[in-house]
Amino acid sequence: MPEEIARRQSRVAALEEARAVIEQRARERAAQERAEYERKAAERRARQARGERVGGRPPQPPSEIPGPKEQYNFTDPDSRIMKAGNGPHFEQAYNAQAAVAAVEQTPGGSPTGITVYVAVDKTDHHRTVADLEVRPEPEPLPAGASAKERMAHRLQSPAGRELYKLRKQTVEPVFGIIKEVMGFRRFRLRGREKASLEWLLVCVRYNLKRLFTLKNLAIAG
């Protein structure tokens, strides 16, 4: 009986911890979304003050209440449920991302001369008829446009779209080589810290392999 009571208490404690984590995630997400909501709300009020007709549903403030589909994994809380491949299957997993940091400016705020082209919305990678059409330059951005709006505007220009296509030969092949050539298709460790360390070792291995290949090509040339 004491063992049963101890197990029950352990389960209750685990459930309380899971609820606390889910609630904290909801608060953090709301804090991240609040700035965008306030920007949209202020823009809507400004348009109304100018006498413009504003349609559509007003922006809603982000909620700190967890959604009904919020999840928590007791074995590996840092992992998330993700879609597995192209089928209707899901799995508890980690996902490695290639990200562009603040490379357009130095820590002191000086321009580096580098222009970043990054998609700000999820898009379909399949080509459509619209992709083949010749489109004019987009309209100039309004004053005070956000960083997200500036990046989206940059990718709407013909030159920006052509430059963005270069991802196919710069970033995306790296993942193909890591998966197919090096055979790394899943993390073997649990926890974000250990998974991050495992990914770091994979990246080091890739870079060493790449340097070795380039050195041999230089010698052969």
C-alpha positions, 0 to 999 in steps of 0.5 A: 500500500505505501508503494501504491501511495508513493506512485500515485503521489509521483503521478500527481506531481508529474501532472502538476509539473506538466500543467505548469510547463504548458501554462508557461509556454502559453504565457511566453507565446502570448508575450512574443505575439503581443508586439505584432498584435499591438502594431496591427491594432495601432495601425487600424486605429490610425486608419480609422482616425484618418477616416478610412474605411477599415474592414475585416475582423479586428486583431485579437489580443494573444491569449495566455490560456493554453489551447486544447491541443497543447501537449507535454511529453513526460519522457522528453519534455523538450521534444515536440510532436511533428509531422513525419514525412509526407504521410499522415503520421506524427512523431515525437521529435526534434527538428534541426533548422538552418537560421540566419542571425543578425548578419546585416549589421555588426553588434555596434549597428554598422552595416556589413554590406550583406543582404539577407533573403529569408521567407517569412511565411510558409510557402509551397515549394512546387512551381505554379503558373504564377511563378512563371509570370513576369510581375512588376516591382512591388509597391513601395513600403509605407513608413514604419514598416516592420522587419517582417514586412520589409523582408516580405517586400524584398522577396516580392521583387524579381531580383529578390525571388531570383536570389532566394532561389539560390537556397537550392544550391547553398543551404538545402544540399547541406541537409541532403548530404547530412541525411543521405551521405552521412546517414544522420536521420534521427537524434539518439539522445533525449533532451534539448541540451543533449540533442543540440550537442549531437547536432553540433557534432554532426555539423562539425563532421560535415564541415570537416568532410567538406574541408577535406573534399575541397582540399583534395579538389584544390590539390587535384586542380 
